[in-house]
Amino acid sequence: MKSIILKSLLFSFLIVLVFTTSISIIGKPKNKNSDTSISKEVTVSFKEKQVKIYSYDKIENQHKKSISRLTYTKNIDEFNAKSMFNGKKLVYEGWVENNKMGIFSINSQNGKRKKIIYRDSNHNRFPSFNNDGKRIYFAALRENKSMLLWMDTQGLGGLHITPLASKGQITSLSVSSNNDIAFSQIIKGQLDLQIINLKNNYTIKIANGGDVCWSPDGEKIAFVAISENKNRDIFIINKDGSNLIQLTNFEEDVSHPSFSPSGEFICFDAKMTSGEKSKKNEKKSLENWDVFMMDINGVQLTQLTIDPSPDISPYWSQDGKIYFSSKRFGNYEIMVIGSTKKTRLNETK
């Protein structure tokens, strides 16, 4: 059953890779070296040259080095964790046996009071709280047609937000502090980035791309699109479609950007090729997804996780913690950077 689930996840990810289309670039790409002074470093390949990126030293909220495991569920692969704006509770999607999916909630402070709040045999993905934490918006697939739905925190509802112009698959979703909804959807062979204004009940397209994320003030959107170098890179755009800026320019693909609470930094996952020593002290090449951060000017690139297993779909909560999904334990579990539990970054318990 696990292989079926993982194949379905891989298929969804490949859909995003295939349908993310090229985008015109305003301004020059920026990717300068970080001058952060810390102890451990690795070398990665960029488009133009080899540069050094630095492992986790400190992040914006001044937490010390810390990473911990939040969930312990052997039979569920967990992804796309999002927190309430007050940081007290998380919601995320869980892939269970027989390719069924559910939306789960959990206490973000201690990982307790976990419960499934929405269960269905169809896809229910990308759950996100509204700004007061009373509603959860999510994408669903019913009879091969994508829908945007909402429910309360107890799982009651599952009501339509507004009819969509297309039934194409929704590949990402984010809710702003102003309760606007940004989402990406496959329409006529391309991935469209759209915004729904719930007050006026209208939808506009502003770009082509996916992996959408609102800035804390609700004025900008970070997203991923195919750049001129034919790789997946991160862009930032105003919500009215103006001032498009390319943030990254890597040889490797990146995904899942997420703004810091101040809006000055972005974390994301990237498939970097790095050199790291094995237990036998032999240098080996690792091409693997890990979590990184940089400022919104494209500098101060910092590696936050270093592990042979994939670390993906990071989310920077308003209380300064970064949640992500990791396959260090055989299946994907939710982990957190910046918790009060002090464990090593390469923890593999």
FILUM-649898 format. One record per residue (C-alpha): residue in three letters; x, y, z; chain. Coordinates in steps of 0.05 Angstrom, whole numbers, plus 5000, padded with zeros to 4 digits. Layout:
<nodes>
> ala / X / Y / Z / A $
...
</nodes>
This chain:
<nodes>
> met / 5000 / 5000 / 5000 / A $
> lys / 5057 / 5047 / 5017 / A $
> ser / 5086 / 5041 / 4946 / A $
> ile / 5018 / 5061 / 4917 / A $
> ile / 5016 / 5123 / 4961 / A $
> leu / 5086 / 5144 / 4944 / A $
> lys / 5074 / 5133 / 4870 / A $
> ser / 5013 / 5178 / 4874 / A $
> leu / 5054 / 5232 / 4909 / A $
> leu / 5109 / 5226 / 4857 / A $
> phe / 5057 / 5232 / 4802 / A $
> ser / 5030 / 5296 / 4833 / A $
> phe / 5100 / 5325 / 4839 / A $
> leu / 5116 / 5307 / 4766 / A $
> ile / 5052 / 5342 / 4744 / A $
> val / 5078 / 5406 / 4775 / A $
> leu / 5146 / 5397 / 4741 / A $
> val / 5115 / 5384 / 4673 / A $
> phe / 5063 / 5439 / 4674 / A $
> thr / 5104 / 5495 / 4707 / A $
> thr / 5116 / 5540 / 4647 / A $
> ser / 5166 / 5592 / 4628 / A $
> ile / 5157 / 5663 / 4653 / A $
> ser / 5184 / 5730 / 4632 / A $
> ile / 5234 / 5759 / 4680 / A $
> ile / 5235 / 5831 / 4705 / A $
> gly / 5301 / 5852 / 4735 / A $
> lys / 5365 / 5812 / 4741 / A $
> pro / 5370 / 5747 / 4780 / A $
> lys / 5405 / 5755 / 4846 / A $
> asn / 5446 / 5702 / 4882 / A $
> lys / 5506 / 5729 / 4920 / A $
> asn / 5550 / 5691 / 4969 / A $
> ser / 5532 / 5691 / 5042 / A $
> asp / 5584 / 5719 / 5089 / A $
> thr / 5552 / 5688 / 5151 / A $
> ser / 5608 / 5665 / 5197 / A $
> ile / 5595 / 5594 / 5222 / A $
> ser / 5631 / 5529 / 5230 / A $
> lys / 5604 / 5478 / 5180 / A $
> glu / 5599 / 5488 / 5105 / A $
> val / 5586 / 5450 / 5041 / A $
> thr / 5596 / 5467 / 4968 / A $
> val / 5540 / 5467 / 4917 / A $
> ser / 5534 / 5479 / 4843 / A $
> phe / 5504 / 5543 / 4817 / A $
> lys / 5492 / 5562 / 4745 / A $
> glu / 5553 / 5607 / 4741 / A $
> lys / 5604 / 5581 / 4792 / A $
> gln / 5617 / 5541 / 4854 / A $
> val / 5598 / 5579 / 4917 / A $
> lys / 5596 / 5560 / 4990 / A $
> ile / 5531 / 5556 / 5028 / A $
> tyr / 5530 / 5552 / 5102 / A $
> ser / 5494 / 5506 / 5150 / A $
> tyr / 5444 / 5530 / 5202 / A $
> asp / 5472 / 5582 / 5251 / A $
> lys / 5413 / 5625 / 5270 / A $
> ile / 5348 / 5645 / 5239 / A $
> glu / 5308 / 5708 / 5244 / A $
> asn / 5273 / 5692 / 5310 / A $
> gln / 5341 / 5679 / 5344 / A $
> his / 5327 / 5607 / 5364 / A $
> lys / 5389 / 5566 / 5377 / A $
> lys / 5406 / 5506 / 5335 / A $
> ser / 5348 / 5460 / 5344 / A $
> ile / 5308 / 5411 / 5304 / A $
> ser / 5258 / 5361 / 5330 / A $
> arg / 5207 / 5310 / 5307 / A $
> leu / 5134 / 5330 / 5318 / A $
> thr / 5094 / 5271 / 5292 / A $
> tyr / 5103 / 5196 / 5302 / A $
> thr / 5058 / 5159 / 5253 / A $
> lys / 5087 / 5098 / 5217 / A $
> asn / 5031 / 5088 / 5167 / A $
> ile / 5017 / 5160 / 5146 / A $
> asp / 5058 / 5205 / 5100 / A $
> glu / 5048 / 5277 / 5123 / A $
> phe / 5058 / 5339 / 5080 / A $
> asn / 5044 / 5414 / 5073 / A $
> ala / 5038 / 5433 / 5147 / A $
> lys / 5009 / 5502 / 5159 / A $
> ser / 4998 / 5537 / 5226 / A $
> met / 4947 / 5584 / 5254 / A $
> phe / 4970 / 5656 / 5254 / A $
> asn / 4980 / 5650 / 5330 / A $
> gly / 5022 / 5588 / 5319 / A $
> lys / 4983 / 5544 / 5367 / A $
> lys / 4956 / 5492 / 5319 / A $
> leu / 4978 / 5458 / 5255 / A $
> val / 4938 / 5428 / 5198 / A $
> tyr / 4968 / 5383 / 5145 / A $
> glu / 4950 / 5330 / 5094 / A $
> gly / 4961 / 5257 / 5109 / A $
> trp / 4966 / 5201 / 5057 / A $
> val / 4941 / 5136 / 5088 / A $
> glu / 4930 / 5065 / 5063 / A $
> asn / 4892 / 5050 / 4998 / A $
> asn / 4912 / 5119 / 4972 / A $
> lys / 4862 / 5153 / 5017 / A $
> met / 4876 / 5222 / 5043 / A $
> gly / 4857 / 5261 / 5105 / A $
> ile / 4867 / 5329 / 5135 / A $
> phe / 4897 / 5327 / 5205 / A $
> ser / 4905 / 5377 / 5261 / A $
> ile / 4955 / 5376 / 5318 / A $
> asn / 4980 / 5419 / 5375 / A $
> ser / 5042 / 5452 / 5346 / A $
> gln / 5075 / 5461 / 5414 / A $
> asn / 5080 / 5388 / 5435 / A $
> gly / 5051 / 5346 / 5379 / A $
> lys / 4993 / 5323 / 5421 / A $
> arg / 4917 / 5324 / 5409 / A $
> lys / 4927 / 5298 / 5339 / A $
> lys / 4862 / 5282 / 5303 / A $
> ile / 4835 / 5274 / 5233 / A $
> ile / 4786 / 5329 / 5219 / A $
> tyr / 4768 / 5313 / 5147 / A $
> arg / 4769 / 5244 / 5115 / A $
> asp / 4751 / 5225 / 5044 / A $
> ser / 4773 / 5174 / 4993 / A $
> asn / 4788 / 5232 / 4945 / A $
> his / 4845 / 5282 / 4946 / A $
> asn / 4839 / 5336 / 5000 / A $
> arg / 4903 / 5377 / 4997 / A $
> phe / 4938 / 5441 / 5019 / A $
> pro / 4897 / 5458 / 5082 / A $
> ser / 4908 / 5530 / 5106 / A $
> phe / 4877 / 5570 / 5163 / A $
> asn / 4844 / 5637 / 5151 / A $
> asn / 4870 / 5697 / 5190 / A $
> asp / 4827 / 5686 / 5253 / A $
> gly / 4838 / 5611 / 5254 / A $
> lys / 4764 / 5595 / 5251 / A $
> arg / 4763 / 5567 / 5180 / A $
> ile / 4807 / 5519 / 5141 / A $
> tyr / 4810 / 5526 / 5066 / A $
> phe / 4833 / 5467 / 5023 / A $
> ala / 4833 / 5439 / 4953 / A $
> ala / 4793 / 5376 / 4935 / A $
> leu / 4782 / 5332 / 4875 / A $
> arg / 4711 / 5307 / 4863 / A $
> glu / 4691 / 5268 / 4800 / A $
> asn / 4756 / 5291 / 4766 / A $
> lys / 4740 / 5364 / 4780 / A $
> ser / 4781 / 5409 / 4826 / A $
> met / 4745 / 5450 / 4879 / A $
> leu / 4763 / 5499 / 4933 / A $
> leu / 4727 / 5484 / 4998 / A $
> trp / 4725 / 5508 / 5070 / A $
> met / 4708 / 5478 / 5137 / A $
> asp / 4712 / 5497 / 5210 / A $
> thr / 4768 / 5472 / 5255 / A $
> gln / 4726 / 5412 / 5277 / A $
> gly / 4719 / 5388 / 5205 / A $
> leu / 4647 / 5412 / 5195 / A $
> gly / 4632 / 5442 / 5127 / A $
> gly / 4667 / 5421 / 5064 / A $
> leu / 4630 / 5478 / 5029 / A $
> his / 4648 / 5509 / 4962 / A $
> ile / 4682 / 5576 / 4964 / A $
> thr / 4665 / 5597 / 4893 / A $
> pro / 4657 / 5561 / 4827 / A $
> leu / 4722 / 5554 / 4788 / A $
> ala / 4728 / 5569 / 4714 / A $
> ser / 4766 / 5505 / 4702 / A $
> lys / 4764 / 5434 / 4730 / A $
> gly / 4840 / 5427 / 4724 / A $
> gln / 4880 / 5401 / 4782 / A $
> ile / 4899 / 5450 / 4837 / A $
> thr / 4973 / 5442 / 4855 / A $
> ser / 4982 / 5492 / 4912 / A $
> leu / 4942 / 5540 / 4956 / A $
> ser / 4958 / 5596 / 5005 / A $
> val / 4913 / 5642 / 5047 / A $
> ser / 4936 / 5714 / 5061 / A $
> ser / 4930 / 5755 / 5125 / A $
> asn / 4874 / 5792 / 5088 / A $
> asn / 4838 / 5725 / 5073 / A $
> asp / 4853 / 5728 / 4998 / A $
> ile / 4867 / 5660 / 4969 / A $
> ala / 4924 / 5647 / 4919 / A $
> phe / 4926 / 5580 / 4884 / A $
> ser / 4957 / 5547 / 4823 / A $
> gln / 4917 / 5505 / 4775 / A $
> ile / 4931 / 5467 / 4711 / A $
> ile / 4891 / 5500 / 4655 / A $
> lys / 4899 / 5483 / 4582 / A $
> gly / 4967 / 5452 / 4592 / A $
> gln / 4998 / 5506 / 4635 / A $
> leu / 5001 / 5523 / 4708 / A $
> asp / 4963 / 5587 / 4724 / A $
> leu / 4973 / 5628 / 4788 / A $
> gln / 4906 / 5658 / 4809 / A $
> ile / 4878 / 5699 / 4866 / A $
> ile / 4808 / 5696 / 4894 / A $
> asn / 4783 / 5758 / 4931 / A $
> leu / 4730 / 5731 / 4978 / A $
> lys / 4701 / 5799 / 4995 / A $
> asn / 4683 / 5814 / 4922 / A $
> asn / 4681 / 5741 / 4899 / A $
> tyr / 4724 / 5749 / 4837 / A $
> thr / 4784 / 5711 / 4811 / A $
> ile / 4843 / 5739 / 4772 / A $
> lys / 4904 / 5707 / 4740 / A $
> ile / 4970 / 5743 / 4752 / A $
> ala / 5025 / 5695 / 4728 / A $
> asn / 5044 / 5625 / 4707 / A $
> gly / 5073 / 5583 / 4763 / A $
> gly / 5060 / 5542 / 4825 / A $
> asp / 5080 / 5530 / 4898 / A $
> val / 5047 / 5595 / 4918 / A $
> cys / 5058 / 5631 / 4985 / A $
> trp / 5034 / 5698 / 5010 / A $
> ser / 5079 / 5749 / 5044 / A $
> pro / 5058 / 5766 / 5116 / A $
> asp / 5027 / 5833 / 5096 / A $
> gly / 4986 / 5800 / 5040 / A $
> glu / 5016 / 5844 / 4986 / A $
> lys / 5065 / 5797 / 4952 / A $
> ile / 5067 / 5725 / 4929 / A $
> ala / 5127 / 5679 / 4924 / A $
> phe / 5120 / 5623 / 4874 / A $
> val / 5160 / 5574 / 4831 / A $
> ala / 5164 / 5576 / 4755 / A $
> ile / 5211 / 5553 / 4700 / A $
> ser / 5264 / 5607 / 4689 / A $
> glu / 5308 / 5622 / 4629 / A $
> asn / 5358 / 5569 / 4652 / A $
> lys / 5302 / 5516 / 4644 / A $
> asn / 5301 / 5501 / 4719 / A $
> arg / 5249 / 5513 / 4773 / A $
> asp / 5266 / 5578 / 4807 / A $
> ile / 5232 / 5624 / 4858 / A $
> phe / 5199 / 5689 / 4838 / A $
> ile / 5164 / 5744 / 4877 / A $
> ile / 5107 / 5785 / 4849 / A $
> asn / 5058 / 5837 / 4875 / A $
> lys / 4987 / 5813 / 4882 / A $
> asp / 4965 / 5858 / 4824 / A $
> gly / 5015 / 5823 / 4778 / A $
> ser / 5067 / 5879 / 4778 / A $
> asn / 5140 / 5880 / 4797 / A $
> leu / 5160 / 5809 / 4780 / A $
> ile / 5228 / 5791 / 4808 / A $
> gln / 5269 / 5727 / 4801 / A $
> leu / 5298 / 5708 / 4869 / A $
> thr / 5339 / 5645 / 4854 / A $
> asn / 5382 / 5624 / 4795 / A $
> phe / 5407 / 5554 / 4811 / A $
> glu / 5426 / 5495 / 4769 / A $
> glu / 5383 / 5453 / 4815 / A $
> asp / 5307 / 5455 / 4823 / A $
> val / 5275 / 5489 / 4882 / A $
> ser / 5204 / 5487 / 4909 / A $
> his / 5157 / 5507 / 4966 / A $
> pro / 5179 / 5579 / 4983 / A $
> ser / 5153 / 5607 / 5049 / A $
> phe / 5162 / 5678 / 5077 / A $
> ser / 5190 / 5692 / 5146 / A $
> pro / 5145 / 5730 / 5196 / A $
> ser / 5178 / 5796 / 5178 / A $
> gly / 5176 / 5782 / 5103 / A $
> glu / 5252 / 5793 / 5099 / A $
> phe / 5271 / 5721 / 5088 / A $
> ile / 5245 / 5660 / 5049 / A $
> cys / 5256 / 5587 / 5064 / A $
> phe / 5248 / 5533 / 5011 / A $
> asp / 5270 / 5463 / 4993 / A $
> ala / 5322 / 5450 / 4940 / A $
> lys / 5355 / 5391 / 4907 / A $
> met / 5427 / 5411 / 4915 / A $
> thr / 5487 / 5369 / 4896 / A $
> ser / 5536 / 5372 / 4954 / A $
> gly / 5597 / 5337 / 4981 / A $
> glu / 5590 / 5308 / 5050 / A $
> lys / 5631 / 5258 / 5089 / A $
> ser / 5602 / 5190 / 5103 / A $
> lys / 5611 / 5150 / 5168 / A $
> lys / 5672 / 5118 / 5136 / A $
> asn / 5701 / 5187 / 5125 / A $
> glu / 5696 / 5178 / 5050 / A $
> lys / 5672 / 5236 / 5009 / A $
> lys / 5609 / 5221 / 4970 / A $
> ser / 5563 / 5260 / 4925 / A $
> leu / 5493 / 5272 / 4951 / A $
> glu / 5437 / 5298 / 4908 / A $
> asn / 5380 / 5307 / 4956 / A $
> trp / 5324 / 5354 / 4978 / A $
> asp / 5341 / 5396 / 5039 / A $
> val / 5313 / 5460 / 5070 / A $
> phe / 5348 / 5527 / 5057 / A $
> met / 5335 / 5600 / 5069 / A $
> met / 5357 / 5667 / 5039 / A $
> asp / 5336 / 5739 / 5044 / A $
> ile / 5288 / 5769 / 4994 / A $
> asn / 5347 / 5804 / 4959 / A $
> gly / 5374 / 5736 / 4939 / A $
> val / 5433 / 5736 / 4987 / A $
> gln / 5452 / 5702 / 5053 / A $
> leu / 5436 / 5633 / 5027 / A $
> thr / 5437 / 5586 / 5087 / A $
> gln / 5426 / 5511 / 5091 / A $
> leu / 5380 / 5492 / 5148 / A $
> thr / 5378 / 5416 / 5143 / A $
> ile / 5431 / 5366 / 5122 / A $
> asp / 5407 / 5294 / 5117 / A $
> pro / 5411 / 5238 / 5066 / A $
> ser / 5336 / 5232 / 5068 / A $
> pro / 5290 / 5283 / 5034 / A $
> asp / 5269 / 5344 / 5074 / A $
> ile / 5213 / 5380 / 5037 / A $
> ser / 5153 / 5428 / 5038 / A $
> pro / 5178 / 5477 / 5092 / A $
> tyr / 5131 / 5528 / 5122 / A $
> trp / 5153 / 5588 / 5164 / A $
> ser / 5101 / 5602 / 5217 / A $
> gln / 5085 / 5669 / 5248 / A $
> asp / 5118 / 5648 / 5314 / A $
> gly / 5184 / 5639 / 5278 / A $
> lys / 5187 / 5563 / 5273 / A $
> ile / 5198 / 5526 / 5208 / A $
> tyr / 5158 / 5462 / 5197 / A $
> phe / 5176 / 5413 / 5143 / A $
> ser / 5165 / 5340 / 5122 / A $
> ser / 5222 / 5291 / 5128 / A $
> lys / 5232 / 5219 / 5106 / A $
> arg / 5285 / 5205 / 5158 / A $
> phe / 5241 / 5154 / 5194 / A $
> gly / 5218 / 5112 / 5135 / A $
> asn / 5156 / 5152 / 5120 / A $
> tyr / 5146 / 5227 / 5117 / A $
> glu / 5136 / 5258 / 5186 / A $
> ile / 5128 / 5331 / 5207 / A $
> met / 5191 / 5362 / 5238 / A $
> val / 5205 / 5432 / 5265 / A $
> ile / 5265 / 5478 / 5266 / A $
> gly / 5267 / 5528 / 5323 / A $
> ser / 5232 / 5487 / 5376 / A $
> thr / 5253 / 5487 / 5449 / A $
> lys / 5278 / 5416 / 5442 / A $
> lys / 5352 / 5419 / 5426 / A $
> thr / 5372 / 5363 / 5379 / A $
> arg / 5423 / 5360 / 5324 / A $
> leu / 5406 / 5381 / 5253 / A $
> asn / 5426 / 5314 / 5226 / A $
> glu / 5385 / 5277 / 5278 / A $
> thr / 5365 / 5208 / 5252 / A $
> lys / 5330 / 5176 / 5311 / A $
</nodes>
